[in-house]
Amino acid sequence: MGRKSKSHSEPTTSTAKKKVKAVKEDEKVGGTDIISELPPYIVTDILSRLPFNTVLSCRCVCKTWLHLLMDPSFAQLYHTRAHPCIILQPTYKHRNQHLYAVHFDNRNHVRKSSTRIKFATKTHLSMGCNVKLSLLDSCNGLILLGEMYQYRYHDFVKLGQLYVCNPITAEFIIVKPGIKLPSSSVCPCLGFCPKTQVYKVVLLSKQQYGVEVRNSMQTLVYTLGVKGNGLWKSVNVGNDVLGLPRNTTFLNGIIHWVVRSTSAPQFIYSFDVEDECFQPVPPPPEFVSLSPEQTAWSKPRICLGMLEGCLTIGNVAKDASYCFHIWVMKNYGVQASWTKTYTMHFTIHKEVLLLPISQILGLCHNGDILFTNYDRNLVSFNPANSSCKIHKIERLCYIKVLSYSPNFSLLRDIARGEPLFNATLR
């Protein structure tokens, strides 16, 4: 596991450590360390409110703090309070073994070292630098990794082995599909069941609209831990699951994606990870009234996301205004609750190049909307002055970005019974 003086995922600078040391020195009054006199539950409460890069440094302060921070109850408390951030992976070959976590301060700064972390966990998981794994999905602080390959200028995932990893603890497990599926027809996802508190790997299969289901078209589900018995479960796709899901959004235990087939009536479809069933999601009423021509123009330009815990859909207006409208579903599942909350006016010529928007990631601390365009650039939009900013993190231009919520839980507790590996020990 390396030297004990360092955490698995240490910040790239010692700024946080210096702050912790300064606080301890300042709080000594008359030779008494005030923090040491506090009850453990108060210390835990204080630590659970810190940015997670600071928490990583706090594990090195003393054994008492390390014991508190390694307790499962702290992981549960921190997860309920953690501010969502993003996790990203460079896509060009010389740096694609690195993973970064980035959170935004109140001024929307990302260049400051205090807002980003380079994880010690690398995507090759210490299996050799020739192993090239890509970031596929993220759910509640766990990430899904897999090997990619190109065919006819398209990227596909090799389904022989997939990896579920907690980049903070550097633990990972290997999952292998029980049957062969064509990679071009499968979208690997990671989901969580709120009721049973288990994680599942889901291989969503593509089905064309109006085409009879074939035996090879199956969605596979693997439940992590003893509850899954190490077996893959096959779920019938049905002839109403349309297109290959891309840029999925996980919310309320459900995986969502846009139906891009122009011949299909649905706009949004979903897979309930808990109940393992498919169902459509009602779109904003404005979408229902679109003509066939407008529908054909709009569907390829629709993207999904989540803002303040609500399902969000965005679309480019079909006119010369270059407006990007964002609807938020205030009450999940209720079509009438869709509200057009934001409109991005791309009036400056160079900002038109920010279209198309691939995925809405969330809100920054200062209220800016964070999104990706062309599946490679990280951009924020300020609703107050309709301005955009392209963010460069350590001069990274081409990146894979996903929403991320730090999770200090041990994977051995999450997936009990699974063979466990450590990315820093192999």
Long-range contacts (C-beta under 8 A, 24 or more apart in sequence): 1-422, 1-424, 1-425, 2-120, 2-424, 5-60, 6-60, 6-120, 7-56, 7-57, 7-59, 7-60, 7-120, 8-119, 8-120, 8-121, 8-168, 8-169, 8-170, 8-424, 9-56, 9-101, 9-117, 9-119, 9-120, 9-121, 9-167, 9-168, 9-170, 10-56, 10-57, 10-117, 10-120, 11-53, 11-56, 11-57, 11-113, 11-114, 11-117, 11-118, 12-113, 12-116, 12-117, 12-118, 13-113, 13-114, 14-57, 15-113, 15-114, 16-53, 16-54, 16-56, 16-57, 16-114, 17-57, 17-60, 19-54, 20-54, 20-57, 20-58, 20-61, 24-61, 36-64, 40-68, 43-68, 44-68, 44-71, 44-73, 44-74, 44-77, 45-77, 47-74, 47-78, 48-74, 48-77, 48-78, 48-81, 49-81, 51-83, 51-103, 51-114, 52-78, 52-82, 52-101, 52-103, 52-117, 52-168, 52-406, 52-408, 53-101, 53-103, 53-114, 53-117, 55-408, 56-117, 56-168, 69-408, 72-409, 72-410, 72-413, 74-408, 75-407, 75-408, 75-409, 75-410, 76-409, 78-406, 78-408, 79-140, 79-141, 79-405, 79-406, 79-407, 79-408, 79-409, 82-405, 82-406, 83-365, 84-362, 84-403, 84-404, 84-405, 85-404, 85-405, 85-406, 86-361, 86-362, 86-370, 86-378, 86-401, 86-402, 86-403, 86-404, 87-135, 87-138, 87-143, 87-167, 87-401, 87-402, 87-403, 87-404, 88-135, 88-378, 88-393, 88-396, 88-399, 88-400, 88-401, 88-402, 89-123, 89-134, 89-135, 89-399, 89-400, 90-396, 90-398, 90-399, 91-376, 91-398, 91-399, 91-400, 92-398, 93-132, 95-396, 96-123, 96-132, 96-134, 97-122, 97-123, 97-124, 97-129, 97-132, 98-122, 98-123, 99-123, 99-135, 99-143, 99-167, 100-393, 100-394, 100-396, 101-167, 101-404, 101-406, 102-393, 104-364, 104-365, 104-366, 104-368, 104-370, 104-380, 105-365, 106-365, 106-366, 107-366, 108-364, 108-365, 108-366, 108-368, 108-380, 108-389, 110-378, 110-391, 110-393, 111-392, 111-393, 116-393, 116-394, 118-394, 119-167, 119-168, 120-170, 120-424, 121-165, 121-167, 121-168, 121-170, 121-423, 121-424, 122-423, 125-163, 125-165, 125-172, 125-421, 125-423, 125-426, 126-423, 126-424, 126-425, 126-426, 127-426, 133-163, 134-400, 135-400, 135-402, 136-162, 136-188, 136-189, 136-190, 137-188, 137-189, 137-190, 137-248, 137-250, 137-402, 138-190, 138-402, 138-403, 138-404, 139-190, 139-191, 139-192, 139-199, 139-250, 140-192, 140-199, 140-405, 140-407, 141-166, 141-168, 141-404, 141-405, 141-406, 141-407, 141-408, 141-409, 142-166, 142-190, 142-199, 142-407, 142-411, 142-414, 143-167, 143-190, 143-402, 143-404, 144-188, 144-189, 144-190, 144-201, 145-172, 146-188, 149-183, 151-184, 154-184, 156-183, 156-184, 157-183, 157-186, 157-188, 158-183, 159-183, 159-186, 159-188, 159-203, 162-188, 162-201, 164-190, 164-199, 164-201, 164-224, 164-411, 164-415, 165-411, 165-423, 166-407, 166-409, 166-410, 166-411, 166-414, 168-406, 168-407, 168-408, 169-408, 169-409, 169-410, 169-411, 170-422, 170-423, 170-424, 171-410, 171-411, 171-412, 171-420, 171-421, 171-422, 171-423, 172-411, 172-420, 172-421, 172-422, 172-423, 173-224, 173-411, 173-415, 173-418, 173-419, 173-420, 173-421, 174-419, 174-421, 175-201, 175-222, 175-224, 177-203, 177-220, 177-222, 177-232, 178-220, 178-231, 178-232, 179-218, 179-220, 179-232, 179-234, 181-205, 181-216, 181-218, 181-220, 182-216, 184-244, 185-217, 185-244, 186-244, 187-244, 187-245, 187-246, 187-248, 187-257, 189-245, 189-248, 189-250, 189-255, 189-271, 190-250, 191-250, 191-253, 191-254, 191-255, 191-271, 191-273, 192-250, 192-253, 192-273, 193-253, 193-273, 193-274, 194-252, 194-253, 194-274, 195-253, 195-274, 196-227, 196-274, 198-223, 198-224, 198-225, 198-227, 198-228, 199-223, 199-224, 199-225, 199-414, 199-415, 200-224, 200-228, 200-273, 202-255, 202-271, 202-273, 204-241, 204-244, 204-245, 204-248, 204-255, 204-257, 204-271, 205-237, 205-241, 206-243, 206-244, 206-245, 207-237, 207-238, 207-239, 207-241, 207-242, 208-242, 208-243, 208-261, 209-239, 209-240, 209-242, 209-243, 209-261, 209-263, 209-264, 210-239, 210-263, 211-239, 212-239, 213-237, 213-238, 213-239, 219-271, 221-273, 221-276, 224-414, 224-415, 224-418, 225-414, 225-415, 225-416, 225-417, 225-418, 226-416, 226-417, 230-417, 230-418, 233-276, 235-276, 235-277, 237-278, 238-278, 240-266, 240-278, 240-280, 241-269, 241-278, 242-266, 242-269, 245-269, 247-303, 247-304, 247-358, 247-359, 247-375, 248-304, 249-304, 249-305, 249-306, 249-311, 249-359, 251-306, 251-309, 251-310, 251-311, 251-332, 252-332, 256-281, 256-304, 256-311, 257-304, 258-299, 258-302, 258-303, 258-304, 258-313, 259-299, 260-299, 260-300, 260-302, 261-299, 262-292, 262-295, 262-296, 262-299, 267-299, 267-302, 267-313, 268-304, 268-313, 281-311, 281-333, 282-333, 282-334, 282-335, 283-313, 283-335, 283-338, 284-313, 284-327, 284-335, 284-338, 284-340, 285-335, 285-336, 285-338, 286-340, 287-315, 294-318, 301-356, 303-356, 303-357, 303-358, 303-359, 303-360, 303-371, 304-359, 304-360, 305-359, 305-360, 305-361, 305-362, 305-371, 306-360, 306-362, 306-403, 307-341, 307-360, 307-362, 307-363, 307-369, 308-363, 312-360, 313-338, 314-357, 314-360, 314-371, 316-355, 316-356, 316-357, 321-345, 322-346, 322-347, 322-351, 322-352, 322-355, 324-355, 324-357, 326-360, 326-369, 342-369, 342-381, 342-383, 344-369, 344-381, 344-383, 344-386, 344-388, 345-386, 346-388, 347-386, 351-388, 354-379, 354-388, 354-390, 359-401, 361-401, 361-402, 361-403, 362-403, 372-401, 375-400, 376-400
